[in-house]
Amino acid sequence: MYTPKFDLGGLADLTPTHLLGMSISNAKTLWYREVTTSIPMILKLGLSYHPITGLKLNGEVEQAQSPITYSNLA
């Protein structure tokens, strides 16, 4: 069964060598008829450092929130 979801993300240049990224997966889960769905919301935050041309150092942290359950919401 297909469950639609909504993802949102962004990227910011902090300095010419530092970038900050963030994304939210399953920010708003949609429901249809009497479908019971349990989907966790996932938050990600990342940092990228480019000390020299051709070298990128990346780091990312992720946190999954408790599943959101929708039941019989028509």
PEVEN-V813297 format. One line per field, one symbol per residue. ss: DSSP state (H for helix, E for strand, C for the rest). phi: phi as a letter, one per 30 degrees, with the letter a starting at -180 (. if undefined). psi: psi as a letter, one per 20 degrees, with the letter a starting at -180 (. if undefined). Layout:
BEGIN
ss=???
phi=???
psi=???
END
This chain:
BEGIN
ss=CCCCCCCEEEEEEEECCEEEEEEEECCCCCCCCCCCEEECCEEEEEEEEEEECCEEEEEEEEEECCCEEECCCC
phi=.ccdbbcbaabbddbdcbbbbbbbcidbdcbbhcdcbbbddccbbbbbbcdbdjbbcbbbbbbcdeecccbhcc
psi=qpoqrpqprrppogrhipqpqqqpqkhopqqpckppqopqpppqpqpppnhrpipppqqqqqpprqqppppln.
END
